[in-house]
Structures are given as C-alpha cells and as structure tokens.
C-alpha cells in the first residue's frame, strides 16, 4: 500500500481537496495500515454503545460515543473522555458508521488541541447500496479488516 509517509501525505492531500480543518482523511484500508505502522496511533470509534453491541467492534479501538442512542443526543463529555484515553500528541483516527460523526469528532478534537486528527472515510459499515443496505459498499467490515461481534 505504500509507506506510512505516503499514506499520511495522501490523507493530507484529501483533506486539502475537501477543505477539512484537520490533518487528513483515510480509507479504511489506509487507516488499518497507518494504525499498524504509526507508533502510538489510536483509532477512536465514536459510534453508539448500541452499534458496538449489535453491529460489531474493532479490536483495540478506543470507544467514546459522539452521540447516545436512542435519540442521538450529543455526548457533552466527549472531549473530556477523549483526553482521559488519548494523548493529544497522538495520531488519532476517528471511525463511525459512515464517516459523518467521525468527521464531526475529528473537527471537535482538532479544535480542542489534537493536532494530528484523521477521519476514516466510509466508516465501519460503508454507504447504502441501491436497496438501502449497508456493509456492501465500502466500510471497515466490507474491506475485511479486523472486527468482532459485540
């Protein structure tokens, strides 16, 4: 896939093209490679507890809800919980179902002093197909990356 430097450069180029306020955007496969090769890198899964339990988990991920279920209420303690579990100097990759909540989390973390934030595009479940179902187009699971049933 390329060296760590190549992957981070590509992610930074995407961020620039998409006018993102954080360091970069990675595909699930790229995020897995970065996670394997960047010492101290953290993957923060910002999905809900229900999603972790019912849909699946990423082994070794830090789990901090961005919103709670049911009701999608914002987690007012997100940054405090992030600070408790992740060093602000770490390379931090955010994952959600499809890439939207993780984008918001990366923006918030960047605004709170985390200078090395990345969003994982496609998320854990990927985009919906023509029948409205996920896990068939893109995403962590569809890519065959490590996960387990919650």
C-alpha positions, 0 to 999 in steps of 0.5 A: 500500500505504500509507506506510512509517509505516503499514506499520511501525505495522501490523507493530507492531500484529501483533506486539502481537496475537501477543505477539512480543518484537520490533518487528513482523511483515510480509507479504511484500508489506509487507516488499518495500515497507518494504525499498524505502522504509526507508533502510538496511533489510536483509532477512536470509534465514536459510534453508539454503545448500541452499534458496538453491541449489535453491529460489531467492534474493532479490536483495540479501538478506543470507544467514546460515543459522539452521540447516545442512542436512542435519540442521538443526543450529543455526548457533552463529555466527549472531549473530556473522555477523549483526553482521559484515553488519548494523548493529544500528541497522538495520531488519532483516527476517528471511525463511525458508521459512515464517516459523518460523526467521525468527521464531526469528532475529528473537527471537535478534537482538532479544535480542542488541541489534537493536532494530528486528527484523521477521519476514516472515510466510509466508516465501519459499515460503508454507504447504502447500496441501491436497496438501502443496505449497508456493509456492501459498499465500502466500510471497515467490515466490507474491506475485511479488516479486523472486527468482532461481534459485540 
